[in-house]
């Protein structure tokens, strides 16, 4: 069984992904409303402050993950071309 924090992360990531993939208008306002509804109905043990803090951390990790994913794609392309990138380049 998922904890309320894990449920919030799951629903937040799904909501953001769907909003971006579908080009949803007013996505920030809608996501905010969805997150509050999720908190009240699926993650009752989390306060508004808990959710704000958690989602700030998730957003920060998403930026880092995006950078890592970009590097891995570039590394794969470089490997295919015979000049591998180095993990040290991320430091």
Secondary structure, DSSP 8 states (H G I E B T S, - for coil): ---HHHHHHHHHHHHHHHHHHHT-TTHHHHHHHHHHHHHHHH-TT--HHHHHHHHHHHHHHHHHHHHHHHHHHHHHHHHHHT----GGGG-
